[in-house]
Amino acid sequence: MKNQYQVNFPVELAFSLKMQEQEFAQEVKKLFLVKLYELGKISSGKAGEFLGLTRVDFLEMLRLYNISIFNDLTEETLLNDLQNA
């Protein structure tokens, strides 16, 4: 069984963004995972998994939020990616 957390927001926030409740919840989840990725707290693969996306789809989605995929680019990451290509 997976643990789940609930975060409460005022209904007015979703309303002001012209979003339905489910759409708002999904957007908050996306923003949360994008920020965790940007801060280096989660991998792109894990973030994509939590959103039901592939790693590549998650990385492509980042441009919608003006997040560079090269923030965490290190020599080790690059070599690992080359070996897995």
C-alpha positions in Angstrom: 0.0 0.0 0.0 1.3 3.4 -1.0 1.1 6.3 1.4 -0.7 9.4 0.2 -0.7 12.9 1.4 -3.4 15.4 1.1 -2.7 19.1 0.6 -5.7 21.5 0.9 -6.0 24.6 -1.2 -8.9 27.1 -1.2 -11.4 26.4 -3.9 -11.0 30.0 -5.1 -7.5 29.2 -6.2 -8.6 26.6 -8.8 -11.5 28.8 -9.7 -9.2 31.8 -10.3 -7.1 29.7 -12.6 -10.2 28.5 -14.4 -9.5 24.9 -13.6 -11.7 22.1 -12.5 -10.7 20.3 -9.2 -9.1 17.3 -10.9 -7.2 19.4 -13.4 -5.9 21.7 -10.6 -4.8 18.7 -8.5 -2.9 17.3 -11.5 -1.2 20.7 -12.2 -0.2 21.0 -8.5 1.3 17.5 -8.7 3.2 18.3 -11.9 4.5 21.6 -10.4 5.6 19.9 -7.2 7.6 17.2 -9.1 9.1 19.7 -11.6 10.4 21.8 -8.6 11.8 18.7 -6.9 13.6 17.8 -10.1 14.9 21.4 -10.5 16.2 21.3 -7.0 18.0 18.0 -7.6 15.8 16.1 -5.1 14.4 13.6 -7.5 15.5 12.1 -10.8 13.7 12.7 -14.1 12.8 9.0 -14.3 11.2 9.0 -10.9 9.3 12.2 -11.5 8.0 10.9 -14.8 7.0 7.6 -13.1 5.0 9.5 -10.5 3.2 11.3 -13.3 2.6 8.3 -15.5 5.1 9.6 -18.0 8.3 8.2 -19.5 11.6 9.9 -18.5 11.8 11.4 -22.0 8.2 12.7 -21.8 8.9 14.3 -18.5 12.1 16.0 -19.8 10.2 17.3 -22.8 7.5 18.6 -20.4 10.1 20.7 -18.5 10.3 23.2 -21.3 6.7 24.2 -20.6 7.9 25.3 -17.2 11.2 26.9 -18.5 13.3 24.4 -16.7 16.6 23.3 -18.3 17.4 19.6 -18.5 21.1 20.5 -18.2 20.9 21.7 -14.6 22.2 18.4 -13.2 24.5 17.6 -16.0 27.7 16.2 -14.5 30.5 14.1 -16.1 29.2 11.0 -14.3 25.7 11.6 -15.5 26.9 12.1 -19.1 29.0 9.0 -19.0 26.2 7.0 -17.5 23.8 8.3 -20.2 26.3 7.4 -23.0 26.7 3.9 -21.6 22.9 3.4 -21.5 22.3 4.8 -25.0 
